Amino acid sequence: MTLDGEEPISDQEKVRIVSNFILHSPPGEFNEVFNDARILLNNDTLLKEGALGVFGQYSKDQLTPVKIKNSEYQVLITEHNDLGSNRFYDGRTKQSFKYDPLRRETSNYDAWEPEPGTEKWRAPLEAELDQYIENHYTKGIGSVFSKRDESKIVLVACIEAHLFQPKNCWNGCWRSQWFVTIDSDSAEIKGILKIQVHYYEDGNVQLVSSKEINSNISISDEEQLAKDLVKFFEESESDYQNAISDNYLTMSDTTFKALRRQLPVTRSKIDWSKMVSYSIGKELKPQ
């Protein structure tokens, strides 16, 4: 159904719009957005055929943690361990698996082997990262991936931590990705830190913040590099989190107060529970 003079929306455009909604779902609210998208599209076949790739992309963007068979640890679903066709690998357990982004389940496990010469760098960093997360994150999950780029070795350390409180109408997520390129006696570091919080009680407010970090570090051996890297991660993430907290306090005292009056012009608070009776009384008042 369309308004007079308007062209009907094509199925391709419908899928594009719905896919965009799904891809930008706030953390912890994928199911709610997906169910609303199903109602809007009203065509499950079209949704499955046209937006299936978006479900997987959302999982990778969110660094989604999943349980691994025969392991006490979880692994993150990311761009960095994507083998294609919804298959991913876990460097810790040397397994690949199929991941269903809708059910958030793993299956079809198989053996997986890392690229030669990378594991001696990856394993120590993951061990140090695990300890760092245990000390600083209440519900954090970390994964480290490795690959060869010509003569260089690239390590990617990812951290995801979230706290979902739907009963209190808010959800929040922390994501950090650290790219380490090892070349001879030095390592280049690039970091991407992201915070996203959604508060939706009596309103709809989101905090979305990110920061990029670049640096270099000297290399002595694999074990020491892992320690030095995690120390750098800790200092950088702490500085960013403290800056966000300080900025929020400043905005509470300045920016937010400037957006609206603390009290109406009458200098007294409005009793919203009586507004309906005020309106009804006005309508019933003789003209």
PyMOL commands that set and color helices and strands:
alter all, ss='L'
color gray80, all
select helices_A, chain A and resi 11-23+30-41+44-61+119-136+166-168+222-253+255-259+272-284
alter helices_A, ss='H'
color red, helices_A
select strands_A, chain A and resi 64-67+74-77+82-84+87-90+95-100+105-111+140-149+152-165+170-183+186-199+205-218
alter strands_A, ss='S'
color yellow, strands_A
deselect
rebuild
show_as cartoon
